[in-house]
Amino acid sequence: MKFQDDPITDDEWVLRRVHRKEFVNLEPPEIQLYAFKPTVKGDFVDETGISVYRQACITAIDDALAKVAKEKKCRYGVVALQVGYLGSIGLHLIRDDDQVVPIVLGHVVMPGINSGNYSSSKDSVLAKMKQLSDYVNSQRSFLILPTAEIE
């Protein structure tokens, strides 16, 4: 297990929490590009970039769901992306740790996909989101599938 202040390396994997509504199918699993859409309004706008978690910094995959209320966890899946792939398509990661009391260790953000550039350069951001969803779908990198239906 790595410490969250260890450098992020290309051979690492990052985990993204994905709501059931972003799944096209569960059998076989497939997500749509909006699984990587930044939050653009509300209390938790993705100003610095969309959130992912370094798999090397957590003890169990379902740690990526730690910030989700217990009764809502069944609505989420977890997908994985290799850091080296992100770099190959021009995306990088920066640390965004909660230093005081981290709920989930290894929190990082993708600044290339944030609320500001989603609003101002939507076409280029949608292209990156599509590359990410295509990667997950082609690599079959689904680690947890949601069990609840769409509400």
C-alpha positions as CSV (number, residue, x, y, z in Angstrom):
1,M,0.0,0.0,0.0
2,K,1.3,3.5,-0.9
3,F,1.0,6.6,1.2
4,Q,-1.1,9.3,-0.3
5,D,1.8,11.7,-0.4
6,D,3.9,9.2,-2.5
7,P,4.3,10.2,-6.1
8,I,1.6,9.1,-8.5
9,T,3.1,6.6,-11.1
10,D,2.0,5.5,-14.5
11,D,1.5,1.9,-13.4
12,E,-1.1,2.8,-10.8
13,W,-4.8,2.5,-11.1
14,V,-7.4,5.1,-10.1
15,L,-11.0,4.4,-9.1
16,R,-14.0,6.4,-10.2
17,R,-17.4,6.1,-8.4
18,V,-20.2,5.8,-11.0
19,H,-23.9,6.2,-10.4
20,R,-26.3,3.6,-11.8
21,K,-27.9,6.2,-14.1
22,E,-24.6,6.4,-16.0
23,F,-24.6,2.7,-16.8
24,V,-26.1,1.8,-20.2
25,N,-26.2,-1.9,-19.2
26,L,-25.2,-4.1,-16.3
27,E,-25.1,-7.3,-18.3
28,P,-22.7,-6.9,-19.9
29,P,-21.6,-3.8,-18.0
30,E,-21.2,-0.6,-20.0
31,I,-21.0,3.0,-19.0
32,Q,-21.8,6.2,-20.9
33,L,-19.4,9.1,-21.2
34,Y,-21.4,11.1,-18.5
35,A,-19.8,8.8,-15.9
36,F,-16.9,11.3,-16.1
37,K,-19.0,14.5,-16.2
38,P,-17.9,17.2,-13.7
39,T,-20.4,18.5,-11.3
40,V,-21.2,22.0,-12.5
41,K,-23.8,23.2,-9.9
42,G,-24.7,22.6,-6.4
43,D,-22.7,22.4,-3.2
44,F,-19.8,20.3,-4.5
45,V,-18.9,21.8,-7.9
46,D,-15.8,20.2,-9.5
47,E,-13.8,23.4,-9.9
48,T,-10.4,21.7,-9.6
49,G,-11.4,18.5,-11.5
50,I,-13.4,15.3,-11.2
51,S,-12.5,13.0,-8.3
52,V,-10.8,9.7,-8.4
53,Y,-9.0,7.6,-5.8
54,R,-5.6,5.9,-6.0
55,Q,-6.2,2.2,-5.6
56,A,-2.7,1.8,-4.2
57,C,-3.7,4.0,-1.2
58,I,-6.8,2.2,-0.1
59,T,-7.2,-1.1,1.5
60,A,-10.4,-2.3,-0.3
61,I,-12.1,-1.3,-3.5
62,D,-15.4,-0.4,-1.7
63,D,-13.4,2.3,0.2
64,A,-14.1,4.4,-3.0
65,L,-17.7,4.4,-1.8
66,A,-17.0,5.6,1.7
67,K,-18.4,9.1,1.1
68,V,-21.8,7.6,-0.1
69,A,-24.5,7.1,2.5
70,K,-24.9,3.5,3.5
71,E,-28.4,3.2,2.1
72,K,-27.3,4.6,-1.3
73,K,-24.2,2.5,-1.9
74,C,-26.2,0.0,-3.9
75,R,-26.8,2.7,-6.5
76,Y,-23.1,3.0,-7.3
77,G,-20.4,1.1,-9.2
78,V,-16.7,1.6,-9.2
79,V,-14.5,1.6,-12.4
80,A,-10.7,1.6,-12.8
81,L,-8.4,3.6,-15.1
82,Q,-4.7,3.2,-15.5
83,V,-2.7,6.3,-14.8
84,G,-0.5,5.7,-17.8
85,Y,-3.5,5.7,-20.0
86,L,-4.6,9.1,-18.6
87,G,-1.3,10.6,-19.5
88,S,-1.4,9.1,-23.0
89,I,-4.6,11.1,-23.7
90,G,-3.3,14.3,-22.2
91,L,-4.9,14.0,-18.7
92,H,-3.0,14.2,-15.5
93,L,-3.8,13.9,-11.8
94,I,-3.1,16.2,-8.9
95,R,-3.4,15.4,-5.2
96,D,-6.4,16.7,-3.4
97,D,-6.1,15.2,0.1
98,D,-8.2,16.0,3.0
99,Q,-5.3,16.4,5.4
100,V,-7.3,16.8,8.6
101,V,-9.4,13.6,8.6
102,P,-9.4,11.9,5.3
103,I,-12.5,9.9,4.7
104,V,-10.9,8.1,1.7
105,L,-7.1,8.1,1.3
106,G,-5.5,8.8,-2.0
107,H,-8.1,11.4,-3.3
108,V,-6.8,13.0,-6.5
109,V,-8.5,15.1,-9.2
110,M,-8.3,15.3,-13.0
111,P,-7.9,19.1,-13.7
112,G,-8.4,18.5,-17.4
113,I,-12.1,17.7,-16.7
114,N,-13.5,20.4,-14.4
115,S,-16.7,22.5,-14.2
116,G,-15.1,25.6,-15.8
117,N,-13.8,23.9,-18.9
118,Y,-16.9,21.8,-19.2
119,S,-18.9,25.0,-19.5
120,S,-16.4,26.9,-21.7
121,S,-15.0,24.1,-23.9
122,K,-17.7,21.5,-23.8
123,D,-16.8,19.7,-27.0
124,S,-13.2,19.0,-26.1
125,V,-14.2,17.9,-22.6
126,L,-16.9,15.6,-24.0
127,A,-14.2,14.0,-26.2
128,K,-12.0,13.3,-23.2
129,M,-15.0,11.9,-21.3
130,K,-15.8,9.6,-24.2
131,Q,-12.2,8.4,-24.3
132,L,-12.4,7.5,-20.6
133,S,-15.7,5.6,-21.0
134,D,-14.5,3.8,-24.1
135,Y,-11.4,2.7,-22.1
136,V,-13.4,1.4,-19.2
137,N,-15.8,-0.4,-21.6
138,S,-13.1,-1.9,-23.7
139,Q,-10.9,-2.9,-20.8
140,R,-13.8,-4.3,-18.8
141,S,-12.5,-2.5,-15.8
142,F,-15.6,-2.7,-13.7
143,L,-14.7,-3.5,-10.1
144,I,-18.1,-3.0,-8.4
145,L,-21.5,-2.9,-10.2
146,P,-24.6,-1.2,-8.8
147,T,-27.3,-3.4,-7.6
148,A,-30.2,-0.9,-7.4
149,E,-32.3,0.1,-10.3
150,I,-32.4,3.7,-11.6
151,E,-34.8,5.9,-9.5
